[in-house]
Amino acid sequence: MPIGKSIRIYLADATVSGIRYAEVVNWTGHAVACPRNRLGDLSAWPETVKPGVYFLFEARLGDTKPLAYIGESENVVGRLTSHDREKDFWNEAVLFTSKDENLTKAHVKFLEATLVGLARQADRYDLENGNTPPESSLPRADRDAMAEFTENIRMVLGTLGYPILEPLIRQSVRPSRPEATTPPNSAPNPGLLDLVFRVNNLVAHGTVTDEGFVLKKGSQVSRNNTDSAAARVVKTKEQLLADGRLKSEGDHLVLQEDFLLSSSSYAAVLVAGTSRSGPQSWLTADGRTLKAIEDAAIGDA
């Protein structure tokens, strides 16, 4: 069962877009998020003149994948200063160092390799990194410590609005009350279900997540759109075609990777090319609608 975490965020100048300092309670690491135009202010932060890892983020524009870069340095702020001159795409940096002096060059190189690998698996950002860097050799105890460090980096980044390490489809575990018992015919969590939508000889698969609805890789999508299709969804389909995430196959299109939408209805409209109710369109393997599953879950709460 997951254990809850507390994350503290300090707004250095009382604005959510300025420099922010973040830490997980009882963790030796910490993070500093800094807009590009405030990079010169980091010289006043001793947390940044240490070995660590850092992320450069491009602002998300529309439905295109933003760019990101992951790096390491024995003096993070010094490396960021060079990136300010060499890389044009980014508008914010988030760096992670340790409150103590226990992070070595070997540790941060290990972290860099791990983080790049996780970011590629999550596939939410287009990485400016070339190949995934090799992991440095660490004793087993240090590798376990870095695994915990990585997990805290993931949580802090997500809290700051950068879910770069979060897989689109993650099995959510919702702890139940100790005294609660599960009725034999109770509805499962919709986020754990594979849902299918069949329309006009098209077959699409998806699932509900905490962020919205994920249309799964390999789903078939209509080439055409009717006037009833939401303009926002039509624009999204055009963007997916333009960047290659939707490709032509026979008389329809095929999704090349998992894609997150805000609702099951938007996903159904994207597939059918016409106005649709997502809760009524998406079905479980045994024929129940997503609406029936959601209604049952609310009734059991």
N, C-alpha and C positions, 0 to 999 in steps of 0.2 A: 504494500500500500504506500503511495507517495506520501512524503512528509512535507508539510507546509513550510514555506520560506518567507522571511521578511526582507524586503529590499528598501533601503533608504536612499533617497535622491535629494541632493542639496542643489538648489538653484543659486549659483554664485551671484547673479545680479537680479534675482527675483523674476526672471523671464524664462519661459519654457523653451525658447529658441536660443538662449545664450549658452554659456558654459555650464555643464551639469556634472556633478560628482555623484557616483553611485557605488553602493556597497551592499553586499549580502551580510546580514547579521551573523557574526561569528565566523567570518571568512577572512583569510589573510590578504586576499586580493582586493582590488578596487578599480574603478573605471572613471575616466574623464572623457566626456563628450564635448567636442569643440567645433563650432562653425569655422569654415575656412577663413573668413575675414577676421576671426578673433585669434588666429594662430599665434600672433605675437604675444598674447596675454599669457600663454602657457609657460613662459619663462619664469613666472612668479609662482608656479605650482611645482613643488619639489617632487610630487608624485610622478611627474612626466620625465624626469631626468634619471631614469632607471632602465634596467632591462625589462622588456615586455613585448607584447604583441599589439598590433593596431589594425583597424579597419578603416578604409576610405570608402565613403558612400556617395553615390550620385542620387539626387532627388528623384523620387518616383514621378514619372510623367505619363499620365494616361495608363494604358494597359500594357505598355512595353516593359520588358525586364530592365530594371536599372543596373548600372555597372557598380562593381565593388572591387576592392583590392585588399588582400590580407598580407601583412608583413610582420617582421620581427626586427628588433634592434637592441643593442646594449644601451642605447640612449634614444628613447623613443621620440622625444621632441626634436632632437637633432635630425633624425631620419625624416620626420614629418616636414621639417623645413625644406629639405631637399625635394620632397615630393611636391611641395607647393610650387616649385619651379618646373618640375619635370612632368607632372601629370595634370591634365586640364579638367578631367571629367568630374572630379569630386567636389562636394560642397560641405561635407562634414566628416570629421575624423572621430573615432572612438578608440581609446587606447586602454590597455589593461596592464598594470604592474602589480607588484606585491608591497604590502605595508612593511614587511621585514626585508631582509637582504638575501633571502633563500632562493630567489629565481636566478639561475645561471644562464649562460649562453646556450648550453645544452638543453635546458628546460624550455626556453622560448623557441628554439628551433623545433623541438618536439611538438610544442603547442601549435606552431605555425603549420606544420605538416598535418596535424590532426584537424585543425580548423578548416584548412583548404579542402581536405577530403570530405568533411561534413558539409561544407557549403556546396561542393559539387553534387553530393548526393541529394541535398535538399532542393537544389536547382531553382532557387527563387531569384537569384541574381546572376548576371553574366559576369564572370570573374575576369579581371584584367591580368591575373596571374597566368604564367605560362604553364609548365608542368607542375604537378603536385610535388613539393619539395620532399626529399627523403627524411624519414624520422631519425633523429639522433638517438644514439644508444644510451639508455638509462637503466639503472637498477629497477627491479620490480617495484619496490616501495615508492620510488620516484614516479614511475609510470602510473601507479594508482593515484598518487597525489595529483598528477597532471590531469588524470581523467576527471577527478572532482573539480579541479580548476576549470576544465573545459565546460563541465555542466553548469557551473556558476556563470561563466562567460555567456553561455547560451541564454540563460534566464535574464541576465542583465541586458543583453542586446535586445531581446524581445520586449522587455519592459520599456526600453528607450525607443521602441518603434522600429527595430531592425531585426525581423525574424529570419535572418540569413541562414541560421543553422537549424531551423525548424522544418522537419518534413511536412509536406502538405497533408499527408494522411498519417496521423499518429493515433494509436489505440489509446483512447482516454479511459482512465480508471477512476471511477467515481466512488469514493468510500461510502459505505452505507452505515447507518446507525447500528451500534452493536446489538440492540434489541430487535432490529428489524429482521423479518424473515421474507424470503422471496416467494410470492405466490406461484404455484406450479404453472399457471398460464399467463404470467405477467409479461408485458411487452419488453423486449430488449432495448438497450440504448440505441437510437437510430444511427449514432456515429460508428457503431460496430458492424453495420449491415452493408452488404453489397446490394445496391439498388439498380434496377434496370428499367429502361424506358424504350418501348418499341413503338415506332410510328412510321408509316409509309415505307416499309421494308428496311428501315434504319434501326440499328440496335446500339444503345448507349448505356454505359455503366457509370455509376457515381456513388458518393457517400457523403453523409453529413459530418462536418467537423465543427469544432468550436469557433472557427473563423467564418464559416459559411457552408457552401456546397462545392465539393470537388468533383468535376467531370473527369473521368479517368482516361488515361492514355488508351488509344485504340477505339474510342467511341466514334460512331459514325454520325456525321452531321450533314444536314441538307445544304445543297448548293444555293438554293433560292430562299428568298424572304418575302412574305406577304406584307401588305400595308399594316396589318395588325401587330406585326412583330415590333417590340419596343426598340426605339431608335438607338438607345444605349447598347443593346445587345447586338444590333446590326453593325454598329461601329466596332464593337469588340471582335466580331467575326471577321470584319475587314482587316483589322490589325493582326489577328492570328494568321490570316492568309498571307499578309504582307511579310511577316517575319518568319514564316515557315513552320509555325506550330500547328497549322492546319494544312494538309496536303491533299491534292486531288487523287481520287482512286475510283475509277469507273464513273458512275453517275452521282457520286456523293463525295464528301470530304471526310478525312480521318484525322483525329486529334493525335499529335505526335508526342504529347507529354501530359501529365496531370495538370489540370487548370482550375484555379480557384475562382468561383463566382460568389456573389453576395447571397444568393438564394437559390433554392431548388427550381423556382419558376424561371429565373433567368437562364438556368442550365437547360431547362426543357425548351424554352424559346430558341436558344442557340441551336439545339439539336433539330427541332422541328421546322424552324424558320417561320413560325406563326405563333400567335398568342396561345399560351398554355398555362394551366395551373400546375405548378410543380408538385405540391402535396398530393394531387390527384393523379399525376402522370407517372411518378416513380413508384415502382412496385418491388416488394421483396420476392425472394425465390418462391415462396408459397402463395403469392398473389395478393398480399395485403398492401394497401396504399401507404405511402409515407404519412398521409394525414391520419390514417387509422393508428399507425404506430405512435405518432406524436400525441394524439388525443389520449391513447392508453397510458403513455408515459406521464402525462399531466394528471390523469386520474389516479395513478399509483403514487404520485409524489406526496 
